[in-house]
């Protein structure tokens, strides 16, 4: 059972790609790593697992150094558990023997390892299925076996690589709860790589956003997702983000002037800034706004998401879209109440 945290400060390279990451996960803490494809998430996990040696930097678990300039602990000796989106369980072993594999490899007696495996299988909701081989289990059940096997080995660190991506909604929700509870109980520092904002909201204590190999923002999920500073995070969180310059208008009020004529009323001093606001805050019409055109119509969380010039999106009920005959290229006038706009000064 781990009672020490993970600290990593690494610089890695794969071909022309460069990765620079500093992270720390306390005992029982889950750090979610978000980012688009090619951001460096898989490379980061490979460095932590020991399958890729960084150009420089260190990986430590408590006082134990796993990677440094003169130390490289082999993957099988790191005590690092990896759970991916594909449940890589041994097809020729029963669920019980799969889960018992880690403890037995560590020298635990067969009877004790199997008894422990049964306890873990019960913890992940597979009571009565211990004798089944993976072929006789559903995909969700195999994923539970993989989770039980990863935790039964009592790793010092747990790495989760999109572990819920291929599961149905109900099974994914159940496994998120299991992961959260087991990580807290075993006090295992955990790094979760995901594309799903729900994973970050439901599981993470800390969020790190990678883009082109660099950390572009980090913090508590609530802070990062409600007030993002990077376009990728804003898109993931479903928040509009506009970068521009705060200007003083003839009537003395201020607004952020962005690309494609976007003019967002806000209360801020003049200068470079960015603003964020939810799609539900955007209104059609009103004198205190800007003219735009419809770029695309998408499925939204509450109806139809209308994407407009300046990459500003508006959430509308389907009936309003039909009534206004909104089509690609249609002109619209948009406005946002200043009270619903967050402003962050730049520079």
C-alpha positions as CSV (number, residue, x, y, z in Angstrom):
1,X,0.0,0.0,0.0
2,X,1.5,3.3,-1.1
3,X,2.0,6.1,1.4
4,X,4.4,8.2,-0.7
5,X,3.8,10.6,-3.5
6,X,5.0,10.8,-7.1
7,X,7.1,13.7,-8.3
8,X,8.3,14.0,-11.9
9,X,10.2,16.7,-13.7
10,X,11.1,15.4,-17.2
11,X,12.2,16.4,-20.7
12,X,11.6,13.7,-23.3
13,X,12.0,13.4,-27.1
14,X,10.4,11.2,-29.7
15,X,11.8,12.1,-33.1
16,X,11.2,15.8,-33.6
17,X,8.6,15.9,-30.7
18,X,9.6,17.4,-27.4
19,X,7.9,17.0,-24.1
20,X,8.4,19.1,-21.0
21,X,6.4,18.2,-17.9
22,X,6.5,18.8,-14.2
23,X,3.9,17.1,-12.0
24,X,3.3,15.8,-8.5
25,X,0.6,13.4,-7.2
26,X,0.2,13.1,-3.5
27,X,-0.8,9.7,-1.9
28,X,-4.4,9.1,-2.8
29,X,-4.5,11.9,-5.3
30,X,-5.6,11.6,-8.9
31,X,-3.9,13.9,-11.4
32,X,-5.8,14.1,-14.8
33,X,-3.7,14.8,-17.9
34,X,-5.8,16.3,-20.7
35,X,-4.8,17.3,-24.2
36,X,-5.4,16.7,-27.9
37,X,-3.9,13.8,-29.9
38,X,-0.2,14.4,-30.2
39,X,0.1,16.5,-27.1
40,X,2.5,14.1,-25.3
41,X,0.1,12.3,-23.0
42,X,1.2,8.8,-24.0
43,X,4.9,9.8,-24.0
44,X,4.5,11.1,-20.4
45,X,3.0,7.8,-19.2
46,X,5.8,5.9,-21.0
47,X,8.4,7.9,-19.2
48,X,6.7,7.3,-15.8
49,X,6.4,3.6,-16.6
50,X,10.0,3.4,-17.6
51,X,9.5,2.3,-21.2
52,X,10.9,5.6,-22.5
53,X,14.0,7.2,-21.1
54,X,13.8,11.0,-20.9
55,X,16.5,13.3,-22.2
56,X,16.8,14.7,-18.8
57,X,15.0,15.0,-15.5
58,X,13.9,12.8,-12.6
59,X,11.0,10.5,-11.6
60,X,10.7,9.8,-7.8
61,X,8.2,8.0,-5.6
62,X,8.9,9.2,-2.1
63,X,12.6,8.8,-1.5
64,X,13.0,6.2,-4.2
65,X,14.4,7.5,-7.5
66,X,13.1,5.6,-10.6
67,X,14.7,7.8,-13.2
68,X,17.6,10.3,-13.1
69,X,20.8,11.1,-15.0
70,X,22.5,8.0,-13.6
71,X,19.5,5.8,-12.5
72,X,17.0,3.9,-14.6
73,X,14.9,1.4,-12.7
74,X,13.6,-1.2,-15.1
75,X,9.8,-1.2,-15.8
76,X,9.2,-4.5,-14.0
77,X,10.9,-3.3,-10.9
78,X,9.2,0.1,-10.6
79,X,6.1,-1.0,-8.8
80,X,4.0,1.0,-11.3
81,X,0.6,-0.3,-12.3
82,X,-0.8,0.5,-15.8
83,X,-4.5,0.2,-16.7
84,X,-5.3,1.1,-20.3
85,X,-8.5,1.2,-22.3
86,X,-7.9,-2.3,-23.6
87,X,-8.1,-4.8,-20.7
88,X,-4.9,-6.8,-21.3
89,X,-5.8,-9.7,-19.1
90,X,-4.2,-13.2,-19.6
91,X,-6.7,-15.1,-21.8
92,X,-5.5,-18.6,-20.5
93,X,-6.0,-17.7,-16.8
94,X,-9.2,-17.3,-14.8
95,X,-10.3,-14.0,-13.3
96,X,-8.9,-15.1,-10.0
97,X,-5.6,-16.2,-11.4
98,X,-5.3,-13.0,-13.4
99,X,-5.7,-10.9,-10.2
100,X,-3.5,-13.2,-8.2
101,X,-0.7,-12.9,-10.7
102,X,0.9,-9.7,-9.3
103,X,1.0,-10.9,-5.7
104,X,2.3,-14.3,-6.7
105,X,5.0,-12.7,-8.8
106,X,6.0,-10.7,-5.7
107,X,6.4,-13.9,-3.7
108,X,3.1,-14.2,-2.0
109,X,2.0,-17.8,-1.3
110,X,-0.5,-19.2,-3.8
111,X,-3.4,-19.7,-1.3
112,X,-2.9,-16.2,0.1
113,X,-2.7,-14.6,-3.3
114,X,-5.9,-16.3,-4.5
115,X,-7.7,-15.3,-1.3
116,X,-6.6,-11.7,-1.8
117,X,-7.7,-11.9,-5.5
118,X,-11.2,-13.0,-4.4
119,X,-11.4,-10.0,-2.1
120,X,-10.4,-7.7,-4.9
121,X,-12.9,-9.3,-7.3
122,X,-15.6,-8.7,-4.7
123,X,-14.5,-5.1,-4.4
124,X,-14.9,-4.5,-8.2
125,X,-18.3,-6.2,-8.3
126,X,-17.3,-9.6,-9.7
127,X,-18.3,-11.9,-6.9
128,X,-19.1,-15.4,-8.3
129,X,-17.1,-14.9,-11.5
130,X,-13.6,-15.7,-10.2
131,X,-13.4,-19.0,-12.1
132,X,-14.3,-17.6,-15.5
133,X,-11.8,-17.0,-18.1
134,X,-11.8,-13.6,-20.0
135,X,-13.5,-15.1,-23.0
136,X,-16.5,-15.8,-20.8
137,X,-16.7,-12.2,-19.5
138,X,-18.1,-9.0,-21.0
139,X,-15.8,-6.2,-22.0
140,X,-16.9,-4.3,-18.8
141,X,-16.2,-7.3,-16.7
142,X,-12.7,-7.8,-18.2
143,X,-12.0,-4.2,-17.5
144,X,-12.9,-4.7,-13.8
145,X,-10.6,-7.7,-13.7
146,X,-7.8,-5.5,-15.1
147,X,-8.5,-2.9,-12.5
148,X,-8.5,-5.5,-9.7
149,X,-5.2,-7.0,-11.1
150,X,-3.6,-3.5,-11.2
151,X,-4.6,-2.7,-7.6
152,X,-3.9,-6.2,-6.2
153,X,-0.3,-5.8,-7.1
154,X,-0.2,-2.9,-4.6
155,X,1.7,-0.6,-7.0
156,X,3.5,2.5,-5.7
157,X,1.9,4.5,-8.6
158,X,-1.1,3.8,-10.7
159,X,-1.2,5.0,-14.4
160,X,-4.6,5.1,-16.1
161,X,-4.6,5.5,-19.9
162,X,-8.1,6.2,-21.2
163,X,-9.4,3.3,-19.1
164,X,-13.1,4.1,-19.7
165,X,-13.0,5.1,-23.4
166,X,-14.5,1.9,-24.8
167,X,-17.1,1.2,-22.1
168,X,-20.8,1.9,-22.0
169,X,-22.0,4.8,-19.9
170,X,-23.2,2.8,-17.0
171,X,-20.1,0.6,-16.7
172,X,-17.8,3.6,-17.1
173,X,-19.7,5.4,-14.2
174,X,-19.3,2.3,-12.0
175,X,-15.6,2.0,-12.7
176,X,-15.0,5.7,-12.1
177,X,-16.5,5.2,-8.7
178,X,-14.4,2.1,-8.0
179,X,-11.2,3.8,-9.1
180,X,-11.8,6.8,-6.9
181,X,-12.7,4.7,-3.9
182,X,-9.8,2.3,-4.3
183,X,-7.2,5.0,-5.0
184,X,-8.3,6.8,-1.8
185,X,-8.4,3.7,0.2
186,X,-4.9,2.4,-0.9
187,X,-3.5,6.0,-1.0
188,X,-2.0,5.3,-4.4
189,X,-0.8,8.4,-6.3
190,X,-2.5,8.2,-9.7
191,X,-2.0,9.8,-13.1
192,X,-5.1,9.6,-15.4
193,X,-4.7,10.3,-19.1
194,X,-8.0,11.1,-20.7
195,X,-9.9,13.0,-23.5
196,X,-13.1,12.9,-21.5
197,X,-13.9,16.0,-19.4
198,X,-16.2,13.8,-17.3
199,X,-13.2,11.8,-16.1
200,X,-11.5,14.9,-14.9
201,X,-14.7,16.2,-13.2
202,X,-15.6,12.9,-11.5
203,X,-12.1,11.7,-10.5
204,X,-9.3,14.3,-10.6
205,X,-8.0,16.4,-7.7
206,X,-5.7,18.2,-10.1
207,X,-5.9,18.8,-13.9
208,X,-2.9,19.3,-16.2
209,X,-3.5,20.3,-19.8
210,X,-0.8,19.4,-22.4
211,X,-0.5,21.0,-25.8
212,X,2.4,20.4,-28.2
213,X,4.5,18.9,-25.4
214,X,4.0,21.8,-23.0
215,X,1.9,22.3,-19.9
216,X,-0.4,25.2,-20.9
217,X,-2.5,25.2,-17.7
218,X,-3.1,23.3,-14.5
219,X,-5.1,23.6,-11.3
220,X,-8.3,22.3,-9.7
221,X,-10.8,20.9,-12.2
222,X,-13.3,23.5,-11.2
223,X,-10.9,26.4,-11.8
224,X,-9.5,25.1,-15.0
225,X,-12.8,24.1,-16.6
226,X,-14.7,27.2,-15.6
227,X,-12.0,29.7,-16.4
228,X,-9.7,28.2,-19.0
229,X,-6.8,30.0,-20.5
230,X,-6.1,27.8,-23.5
231,X,-8.4,27.3,-26.6
232,X,-8.2,23.5,-26.3
233,X,-9.4,23.6,-22.6
234,X,-12.1,26.0,-23.5
235,X,-13.4,23.8,-26.2
236,X,-13.2,20.8,-23.9
237,X,-15.2,22.6,-21.2
238,X,-17.7,24.0,-23.7
239,X,-16.8,27.6,-22.9
240,X,-16.2,30.5,-25.4
241,X,-12.8,32.0,-25.2
242,X,-11.9,35.2,-27.1
243,X,-8.5,36.8,-27.1
244,X,-8.2,40.5,-28.1
245,X,-7.9,44.0,-26.7
246,X,-10.2,45.8,-24.3
247,X,-11.2,49.1,-25.8
248,X,-13.1,52.1,-24.5
249,X,-16.2,52.8,-26.5
250,X,-17.6,56.3,-27.2
251,X,-20.2,56.0,-24.5
252,X,-17.4,55.3,-21.9
253,X,-18.1,51.6,-21.5
254,X,-15.5,48.9,-22.3
255,X,-15.6,45.9,-24.5
256,X,-13.1,43.3,-25.7
257,X,-12.5,43.6,-29.5
258,X,-11.6,40.2,-30.9
259,X,-11.2,38.6,-34.4
260,X,-13.9,38.8,-37.1
261,X,-15.6,41.8,-35.4
262,X,-16.3,40.1,-32.1
263,X,-17.1,42.8,-29.5
264,X,-17.8,41.4,-26.0
265,X,-18.9,44.0,-23.4
266,X,-16.9,43.6,-20.2
267,X,-15.7,45.5,-17.2
268,X,-11.9,45.8,-17.5
269,X,-9.1,48.3,-18.0
270,X,-7.9,48.9,-21.6
271,X,-5.2,46.5,-22.9
272,X,-4.6,43.0,-24.0
273,X,-6.9,40.5,-22.4
274,X,-9.0,37.4,-23.0
275,X,-12.6,36.7,-22.0
276,X,-14.6,33.5,-21.3
277,X,-18.3,33.0,-21.2
278,X,-20.7,30.0,-21.6
279,X,-22.6,29.5,-24.8
280,X,-25.8,29.8,-22.8
281,X,-24.9,33.3,-22.0
282,X,-24.9,34.5,-25.6
283,X,-28.1,36.2,-26.7
284,X,-29.4,36.9,-30.1
285,X,-30.1,40.6,-30.9
286,X,-29.6,43.6,-28.7
287,X,-27.8,46.9,-29.4
288,X,-24.8,46.2,-27.2
289,X,-23.1,43.5,-29.3
290,X,-21.7,42.6,-32.6
291,X,-22.7,41.3,-36.1
292,X,-21.7,37.7,-37.0
293,X,-22.6,34.9,-39.4
294,X,-23.5,31.3,-38.8
295,X,-20.6,29.0,-39.6
296,X,-22.0,25.6,-38.5
297,X,-24.9,23.9,-36.7
298,X,-24.0,21.1,-34.2
299,X,-25.7,19.0,-31.6
300,X,-25.6,20.8,-28.3
301,X,-26.0,19.6,-24.7
302,X,-29.4,21.5,-24.4
303,X,-30.5,21.6,-28.1
304,X,-28.6,23.1,-31.0
305,X,-25.1,24.6,-30.8
306,X,-24.7,27.4,-33.3
307,X,-21.1,28.2,-34.2
308,X,-20.5,31.7,-35.6
309,X,-17.7,33.8,-37.0
310,X,-15.0,34.5,-34.4
311,X,-15.5,30.9,-33.2
312,X,-18.2,32.0,-30.8
313,X,-20.8,29.3,-30.1
314,X,-24.4,29.9,-29.0
315,X,-26.7,27.2,-27.4
316,X,-30.3,27.5,-28.6
317,X,-33.5,25.4,-28.3
318,X,-34.3,23.7,-31.6
319,X,-37.5,25.7,-31.9
320,X,-35.6,29.0,-31.9
321,X,-33.3,27.7,-34.6
322,X,-36.3,26.8,-36.7
323,X,-38.2,30.0,-36.0
324,X,-35.2,32.2,-36.9
325,X,-34.4,30.0,-39.9
326,X,-30.7,29.8,-38.9
327,X,-28.6,28.3,-41.6
328,X,-24.9,28.3,-42.5
329,X,-24.1,31.8,-43.7
330,X,-27.1,33.5,-42.1
331,X,-26.4,36.8,-40.4
332,X,-27.0,37.1,-36.6
333,X,-26.4,39.8,-34.0
334,X,-24.9,38.5,-30.7
335,X,-24.5,40.0,-27.3
336,X,-23.4,38.9,-23.9
337,X,-24.3,40.5,-20.5
338,X,-21.1,41.8,-19.0
339,X,-21.9,40.2,-15.7
340,X,-21.5,36.8,-17.3
341,X,-18.1,37.5,-18.8
342,X,-14.8,36.5,-17.1
343,X,-11.9,38.7,-18.0
344,X,-8.2,37.8,-17.7
345,X,-5.6,40.4,-18.5
346,X,-2.6,39.4,-20.7
347,X,0.9,40.6,-20.5
